[in-house]
Amino acid sequence: MKLFECQSCGQLLYFENTVCVRCGHALGYLAGQAQLSALEPSGDGRFQALGDTDHLYRACANAEHGACNWMVPAESDEAYCRACRLNRTVPNLSHPERLELWRPLEAAKRRLIYSLLRLGLPVQSKEDDPDTGLAFDFLSAEDSEEPVMTGHADGVITIDLAEADPVARERMRTDMTESYRTLLGHFRHEIGHYYWALLVAPSGWLEPYRQLFGDDREDYAEALKRHYETGPSPDWRNSYISAYAASHSWEDFAESWAHYLHIVDTLETAQSFGLTIRSRAGTDPILSMEIEFDPYRVADFDMLVEAWVPLTAAVNSLNASMGQPDLYPFVLASDVIGKLRFIHNLVRGDAPIG
């Protein structure tokens, strides 16, 4: 995620900001320009965006719930922004506790959509494209007669509202022996399933995919049953980014896809802050890095890895100094790097490898 700057006073801004603390301007995100903009009222609920003086905008309807800071072109008939139009189901917002849990889900989803748009990936709602479009169901067990399970099916991503409860999420992380479990991680993982069906399954990428990730035709239910009963092989780290990735080729792809988004977005944040790594101990050049490229646009995948390894070594050491566990509890084995390279080429629309 990049940093932003108030067009009125130059104050540093962050993606979720809604007001500039220096000059008091209201702020709104313009998805078409990938720009957080200061806003000037223009009457009738419309705003002049200082980041795009050629057009007028309206706030997304979800702004009234404190759940969105994205803007809608004033001439549009839509009430919701590009991100919120993807919602098919939201929890009962008349319950204050549901509203409080839904807001962080929306924040994580907007970060996801930011990344997808930056990568130039297709982002169409099911309302616009019923066959291959995308939709989100945010469900609460209290409002549903059926058990609520986070997952993906036919372009619909379901997120259990309980995932937004830090205590419940940590309990689930511990129960499932996961080293990492976050709201943003869920979104990035589940969208991986969606893009597998959209970009891999019907294309020339399918056979190269099977060479790297395994046979997607393996019985999925049986594979998950086996995973939860016996777990992965002891040497899973040599080939997979996580233990869950070893359960089935679909999960391997989704975990790898999520990881690719972790890498490019975190590197963009580091680049925006001007972070460089120059280790003052040891002689290994792998402990040095400077990001002089746009991680979302770079063609050479190796440049991502060469920046990522020293950055994660540094942040893990910083966490240890604060008595915290590793911020990045993963190992990029050579097989994993090959899978990430596949996703990089897929996202860029390069010719299939194989």
N, C-alpha and C positions, 0 to 999 in steps of 0.2 A: 504494500500500500504506500503510495506516494504521499508526501506532505503538500499542504496547500498554503496559500497566502491571501490575506484579505486584500481585495482590489481597492479598497478605500483607504486603509491605513498601513498595510504591509504586515499586519500581525500574523504570526504563524498559526495555521489552522490545521485541525485534524478532521478526518473523514466524517465522524459522527457529530461534529460541532453544529449547533443551530444558531448561535449568536456569537459575534465577535466581541470578546471581553474588553478590547481596547476602545473601539469606536461605537459599539452597540448595534451595528448593522445585523439584521436578520440574515441567515445564511441558508442556502439551498444547494443541493447537488444537481448538476446538469449532466445527465448520463450521456447525452450526445457529444458533449465536449470533454467528458471525464474531468470535470472542473467543479470544485466547491466555490460557489459564488456569493458575494455580498449582494443583497437585494434592496431595492428602493421601491416603496409602495407606489402603485400607479393607478389606484382606484379600482373599485369593483372586484376586490380580492385578487387583483393581478399585481405582478411585480416586474420591474425592470431589473434584469440580472446584469451586474457590472462585468461579469465574465462573458456576457453575450448580449451586447447592446442592440443587436438587430432584432431581438424577439422579446415578447412578454411571456411570463410564466405564471402558473398557479401552483399552490402547494398541493401535494398528494393528499387525498382524503384521509389517509391514515395519520397525517400530522396531528389531527385532533386528538388522537390517542397517545401522542408522544411516541409514535412507533415508526416514523419515517421523516427524513429530511430531504427526500428527492422531490424534484419539481416536474410539473406537467406543462407542456406548451399550452399557452392560453387559448390557442385556436382549436385545441384537441377536444373531442367530445368525451374523452376518457376522464373519469374521476380519480383514477389511480395512476401512479407512476409506472415506469416500465418494470420495476422489480415487483411492486405490489399487485400488478395485473396478473402475475403468475400464481397468486394465491387462489386456490379453489375452496378451501375450508379453513376458517380460523376459529379459535375457541370462543366460548361464550364470554364476550368482553364485559358483560354486566357484572361479572364476578371480579372484584379487584385483584384477587390472587391469580386468576387466569391472565388478566391483563399484564400483571407484573412478570409473569413467566413468558408471555408471548413477545414482549418487547425485545429481550435479548435474542430470541429466535429470529426476529426480523432484522436485528443488527447483523447477526451472523450471515443471514441470507443475502443482505445487501453487499457484504464483503465478497461473498461468492459471486454474485452477479457482476460486480465490478471486475473481478478477475476474468470471468467468461467473456465479457465485452472487450476487455483489454487484449485478450488473446484472439479476438475476432471470431469466436465460435458462434454458431447459430443459437439464438435464444428466442424462441417463439412460444407463446402461451398456447395451451390446449384450446382456449376459446378461439384463437386465430387459426390454429392448425390442429384439429381434433385427432388426426392420425399420428403425427410425429411431434406434436408440441409438448410442452413441459407444464406441470402443475404441482403445487405444494398443498398438502393437507396437514394442518397443525391440529392434532387431536389430543383431547384430554380424556383419560380413562373415566373420569367422573361424568363426562357428557356422552359416553359411548356405551352401547349395549354389548359390543364385541371387544376383546382384548386389543389394545393399541400397541402396534409394533412399528418401530422405525425401520423403513426400508423403501425399496423402489419396485414399481410394477407398471409396465406399459406407459412410461412417461410421467407417472405420478409418484412424487416423493413424499412419503409420510414421515413426519417427525412427532414423536411422543413428547407432549408438553412437559412431562416429568424430566426430560433431559436438561431443561433450563433450570432445574433446581440443583444447585451445586452439591448439596448433601446427597441427594438421590443419585446424581451422576457419579460422584466419587464412590458411593456404595456399589454401583453397577461396575465401575471400573475395577474395583478391588475384587468383587465376586467373579469377574470374568478374567482376572489376572492380566489386565491390559496395562501397558506402561504409559499409554496416552489415550485420553478420551475427552474431547471438547465439542462444543456445539458446532464450531466452524469445521472441525474434522468430520463430523457427521455429514454436513452438507457437501463437503468436498468428496467424501467417499460415495455417497448415494448418487451424486451427479455423475460419477464415473460410470456407474451402471447405465445411466441414461445415455451417455455418449458412446458407450460400447455398442448399444443397440442402434444408435443413430449413425455412427461413423465407421465401426469395425464390421459388425455382422453382415451388412449388405454390400460390402466393398471388397476390393482386392487386398485389403489389409488382413482379412480373416486367416489365411494360411500362414503368413508371417507371424501373426498373433499366436496361433497354435504352437508354432515352433518355440516361442519364448515362454508363453504363459500356460501351455497345456491345452488339453482338449475340452472345449466348452460343452461338448455333448455328454460329458460325464453326468450321471444322475446327481442333481444339485442337492436334493433333500437327503440322499444317502451320504453324500460327501460331508454335509454339515453334521449329520448324526454321528458319523465316524469322528469328525473333528472334536465334537463336544464329549464324546465317550473316551477317546484315546489320546487326543491332542496331536500336535504335529510331531514329526520325527525330531530327535535331539539336535540334528544339524540343520534345522530349518533356516537359521540365520545366514547360511551360505548361499541361499537362493531366494529368500523372501524378505520383504521389508518388515513384516510382522508375522506373528504366529497365525493370526487369522487369515492372512494372505495365502497360507499353505493349504487351506481347506478346500478350495476349488478355484479353477482358473478365472471365473468371474470375480471372485473376491480378491484374487491376486491383482487383477487389472484395476479394480476399484481402489484398492489400497495404494497401488502404485500411482494411479491418477491423482488421488488425494495428495500424495507425497509430492508429486510434481507441482501442484498448486501451492503447497507449503513452501517449496523452494523458491519459485519465481516471485511470490508475493513477499516473502520475508527478505529476499535479496533486494527487491525494490524498496522496501522500508529502509534497509541498511544503506542503499545507495542514496536515498533521499536525505538521510542524516549525515551523509559524507563519511560513513564509517570505513576505516582501513584497519588492517591487521598487520602489525610489524612485531613479531615475537622478539623479545630481548634475550631469549635463551634458546639454545639449540641452533643448528645450522640448516635444518630441513626447510627448503623453500615452500613446502606445502603449508607452512604456518604463516604465510604472508598473502595478503590479498588487497586489492583495490578495485571497486566496481566502477568501471568507466563505460558502462553499456546499459541499455535498457533490458532488464531480465525478461520482460514480456515480448521483446522483439528480436532478441539475439538469435542468429542463425546457428552458431556453433554451440552445440550442447556442452562440449567440454568446458567452455567458459563458465557455465553455471556450476558445474561440479568443482572446478578449481577455486571458485569464490566461496562455495558453500562449505567445503570441508574446514578451512581455517575459521570461518565465521562461527560454525557450530562448536568447534573446539574452544573458542573464546567465550561464547555465551555459557557453555556448560561449566567452564571454570569460574565465571562470574557467579553463577548460581551456587556453586559449591562454597564460594566465599561468603554467601549469605545463608549457608546452611540449608539450601534448597536442593531437591533432586535435579537431575539433568533436565534442562529445558528441551533438549533434543536427545531422547533416549533410543536412538536408532543407529544402525550400522549400514553403510552403503557398500555391500559386497559387490563384486564385479557383475554377478548375474542381475542384481537389482539395478545397477547402473545401466545395463543393457535394456532392461524393461523401461526405465525412465527415458532413455534415449528413443525408444520406440514411440512413447507417448509424445515426446517433444516433436518428432518428425510427423506424427499423426496430426497433432494440433496445428503445425505449420502447413499442412497440406502437401508435404513432400511425397514423392513417389514411394509406394510400398517397398519395404526391404524384404528380400528373400527370393 
